[in-house]
Amino acid sequence: MRMCIGCREMKPKKELIRVVRSPEGEIDLDLKGKAPGRGSYLCSNKACVDKAAKNRLLEKAFGQKIDQEVYEKLKDKLNEGEID
């Protein structure tokens, strides 16, 4: 079980999207859930992604500045249906 940083609900890992900070400090989506680095989880719905962007929740989770393009990439993947 993992906690979504948007809605703060505990859900199975398979139902969440993992955003990872690599050991080099790069932030990216980890759709397979296997990438090395610090991970943070979001529900695969627009409301949680919007809340995370508005409240800068990924910045708080990773302790570093997050580019807006990471949130845009999340929204694009949701809109394309690549994330369930």
N, C-alpha and C positions, 0 to 999 in steps of 0.2 A: 504494500500500500504506500502511496506517495500523496503529498498534499499539493494541490493546485495553489500557486501563489496569487491567483486572481480571486477565486471564491473561497479559498481556504478549506475546501472539502477534501476529505481523504478518499482516494479512488485507486483502483488497481493500476499499476504502472502502464499496462497495455492501453488504457483508455486516455492517457495523457500524452502531451507533446513535450519532449525534452529539449530544452535549450541548454547548450553546453559552452563553457569557457574552456578552451583548450589550454594545455600547459604553456603555450606561447602567448596566451592572453586574447586570442581571437574568439569572438562570439558567433555561434552559428546554430542552426537547427540540427538536431540529431534524430532523424526519423526512425532509425533502427534501434536506438537506445543503447548502442555499444561503444560510442566514441569516448576516448579517454578525456578526463577533465572533470571540472566541477559542473554538476547539472542542476537545473531548476525546471520545474514542471508546470505546465498550463493545460487546462481543459481545452478540448478541440472545439470551442465555440467562440464566436465573435465577441460576446460580452466579456469573457475573461481576458481575451487579448486586449480589448479596448481598455479595460480597467488596469491591466498591467502597464500599458503605455501611458495612460493618464497619470497614474500614481508612481511611475518610474520604479515599478516593483522589481524588474530585472536588475536595474542599477543597484538597488538595495541588496538583492540576493548575491550579486557578484562583487560588490564593492568597487565598481568602476563605471565610467561613463559608457552608456550604450547608445549607438547610433540609431536614429529613427528608422533606418533601412532594415534593421533586424525585425522591428514590429511590422513594417510593411511586408517583409518577406513572409512572416507568419500569416498575415491577412491574405496575401496572394495565394499561399498554399491552401488555406481554408476555402477561398473562393473557387480555386481550381478543382477542389474535391480530392486533392492528394492526401489530405489528412481526414480521417474519419471523424 
